[in-house]
Amino acid sequence: MEAEAGDPRQDNDGKLPLKARLKLWWDGYELHEKSNAVVTIQDDLPPDDGPPTVQGWSVSRQKSVVTLFGDGMTRCIPDSAKKRITNPMGLNKTMSIAELGSGLGGFAHWVVEEFDAYVDGYEESDELVEASSSLAKMAGLTRYIKYKHVDFENFEAKPKSANVAYSSEALFCVKNKLDCFRRIHGMMKPEGQFMMSDYMLDDASADDPAIVKWMAAEPNMPHMKNVQEIRSLLTKAGFEVSIAEDTTAEYKANVLKAFAAYATLTSSGGKSGHLHEWVLREGELWTARVQAMESGALKVFRVYARVPAEIL
């Protein structure tokens, strides 16, 4: 198939818009940018990923979370949440930006589109690094976004390489959080800013029955701290913490909205073939998270910290 002149999918400079490019990639096509020719690179049959699971990031799981949460998203972070994470930091194209837990790159793509900025994406999953790199290439964004495979337990980044770093539900499984925060601090430029949104405790303890039940459902073992401990660890790492906001209600509402939208599609005959079973397994994971939040034991906090100005 080939995009013809006047194709409404093309933007003003003749290139297919980002959303169309991402859809083509997921559907098994590759775009030849010079001519906008689109060629098939894989069969229409679903990949043999085995039974549905939330262990690892098979292609079917990647497609299922995109079905739920939007292009390039592995977590429930709608544009409204992206704005609340980034707005306090005043992002602009002069800044070097780092995303911790970049997933399939949807958040990084949004940052590039909103701020014409450059982003380094750090991700623990090899499968997601490979897929997000392909999506960035498909979208023509390799100049703006670079993805790197990392282990957040032994996080290594170029010192003083970022004005801004942000993360969303990327660090709750890190065991040695103080060391991780110190390494993040080391990558920040003078007066750098760090915003994290993550699962934390507040009044509950890690042995609360609701937390124990939730942790058993997670594909990776969470290592939980309460929000005051997180504030203290960030301070020990050298940050100055100024905001710790409970966003649990907003977060839970966004998750429920995403699944309600999918339920509406399926009730009207829009079931996504073999991916439906994968979506159901993903739903079990998110149901466990929401139930822990509804018990009051699990919270989501948005924490803003910055590197203090040096005293001369």
Residue pairs with C-beta under 8 A, 6 or more apart in sequence:
1 29
1 38
2 35
2 36
2 37
2 38
3 9
3 10
3 16
3 36
3 37
3 38
9 16
9 17
9 20
10 16
10 17
10 36
11 17
14 36
15 33
15 36
15 140
16 24
16 31
16 36
18 71
18 109
18 113
18 139
19 71
21 31
21 138
21 139
21 140
22 71
22 72
22 135
22 138
22 139
23 71
24 30
24 31
24 38
24 138
25 31
25 134
25 135
25 138
26 63
26 66
28 40
28 41
28 42
28 43
28 44
29 38
29 39
29 40
29 41
30 38
30 39
30 41
30 138
31 37
31 38
31 138
32 38
32 39
33 140
46 60
46 273
46 274
46 275
47 58
47 59
47 60
49 58
49 59
49 60
49 61
50 58
52 60
52 61
52 277
52 278
52 280
52 281
53 61
53 281
54 61
54 219
54 281
54 282
54 284
54 285
55 219
56 125
56 127
56 219
57 74
57 125
57 127
57 128
57 131
58 127
59 131
60 274
60 275
60 278
61 278
61 282
62 74
62 104
62 127
62 128
62 131
63 275
63 278
64 272
64 275
64 278
64 279
64 281
64 282
65 73
65 74
65 75
65 104
65 282
66 72
66 73
66 104
67 262
67 272
67 275
67 279
68 76
68 258
68 259
68 262
68 279
68 282
69 75
69 76
69 77
69 78
69 106
69 258
70 78
70 106
71 106
71 109
72 103
72 104
72 105
72 106
72 107
72 108
72 109
72 132
72 135
73 103
73 104
73 106
73 107
74 103
74 104
74 106
74 128
75 103
75 168
75 169
76 251
76 254
76 255
76 258
76 286
77 85
77 106
77 107
77 168
77 254
78 254
78 258
79 110
80 254
81 168
81 197
81 250
81 251
81 254
82 107
82 110
82 111
84 247
84 302
85 166
85 168
85 195
85 197
85 302
86 111
86 114
86 115
86 166
86 195
88 193
88 195
88 243
88 304
89 164
89 166
89 193
89 195
89 304
91 97
91 111
91 114
91 115
91 117
91 164
92 115
92 117
93 115
93 116
93 117
93 118
95 115
95 117
95 163
95 164
96 118
96 120
96 161
96 162
96 163
96 164
96 189
97 111
97 117
97 118
97 119
97 120
97 162
97 163
97 164
97 165
97 166
98 119
98 120
98 121
98 122
98 157
98 161
98 162
98 164
98 165
98 166
98 187
99 107
99 108
99 111
99 119
99 120
99 121
99 122
99 165
99 166
99 167
100 122
100 152
100 165
100 166
100 167
100 170
100 171
100 184
100 196
101 122
101 123
101 124
101 167
101 168
101 169
101 170
101 171
102 108
102 119
102 121
102 122
102 123
102 128
102 132
102 147
103 123
103 128
103 132
104 128
104 131
104 132
104 135
105 121
105 132
105 135
105 136
105 145
105 147
107 168
108 119
108 121
108 132
108 136
108 145
109 135
109 136
109 139
109 141
109 145
111 117
111 119
112 118
112 119
112 141
112 144
112 145
117 144
118 144
118 145
119 144
119 145
119 146
120 145
120 146
120 147
120 148
120 157
120 161
120 162
121 132
121 145
121 146
121 147
121 148
122 147
122 148
122 150
122 152
122 155
122 157
123 129
123 132
123 147
123 148
123 149
123 150
124 149
124 150
124 151
124 152
125 149
126 149
129 147
129 148
129 149
132 147
133 142
133 147
136 142
136 144
136 145
136 147
150 156
150 157
152 170
152 171
152 174
152 180
153 174
153 175
153 176
153 179
153 180
155 180
155 183
155 184
156 183
157 183
157 184
157 186
157 187
158 187
159 186
159 187
160 186
160 187
160 188
160 189
160 190
161 187
161 189
162 187
162 188
162 189
162 192
163 188
163 189
163 192
163 193
164 192
164 193
164 194
164 195
165 184
165 187
165 188
165 192
165 193
165 194
165 195
166 194
166 195
166 196
167 195
167 196
167 197
167 198
168 196
168 197
168 198
169 197
169 198
169 199
169 300
170 196
170 198
171 177
171 180
171 196
171 198
172 198
172 199
172 200
172 222
172 223
172 224
173 218
173 220
173 221
173 222
173 223
174 180
174 223
175 223
177 223
177 225
177 230
177 233
178 233
178 236
178 237
181 233
181 234
181 236
181 237
181 239
182 237
182 238
184 194
184 237
185 194
185 237
185 238
185 239
185 307
188 194
188 307
189 307
190 307
190 309
190 310
191 306
191 307
191 308
191 309
192 306
192 307
193 304
193 305
193 306
193 307
194 234
194 239
194 304
194 305
194 306
195 302
195 303
195 304
195 305
196 302
196 303
196 305
197 247
197 251
197 300
197 301
197 302
197 303
198 230
198 300
198 301
198 303
199 222
199 224
199 289
199 298
199 299
199 300
200 224
200 225
200 226
200 227
200 230
200 299
200 300
200 301
201 211
201 224
201 225
201 226
201 227
201 297
201 298
201 299
202 226
202 227
202 246
202 299
202 301
203 296
204 210
204 211
204 226
204 296
204 297
204 298
205 211
206 212
206 224
208 295
208 297
210 291
210 292
210 295
210 296
210 297
210 298
211 224
211 292
211 297
211 298
213 288
213 291
213 292
214 222
214 288
214 289
214 291
214 292
214 297
214 298
215 221
215 222
215 224
217 284
217 285
217 288
217 289
218 285
218 288
219 285
225 233
227 244
227 246
227 299
227 301
227 303
230 244
230 301
230 303
231 241
231 244
231 303
234 241
234 303
234 305
235 241
238 307
238 308
239 305
239 306
239 307
239 308
240 305
240 306
240 307
240 308
241 303
241 304
241 305
242 304
242 305
242 306
243 302
243 303
243 304
244 301
244 302
244 303
244 304
245 301
245 302
245 303
246 299
246 300
246 301
247 300
247 301
247 302
248 293
248 298
248 299
248 300
248 301
251 293
251 300
252 290
252 293
252 294
252 300
255 286
255 289
255 290
256 290
259 283
259 286
262 279
265 271
265 272
266 276
272 279
289 298
292 298
293 299
293 300
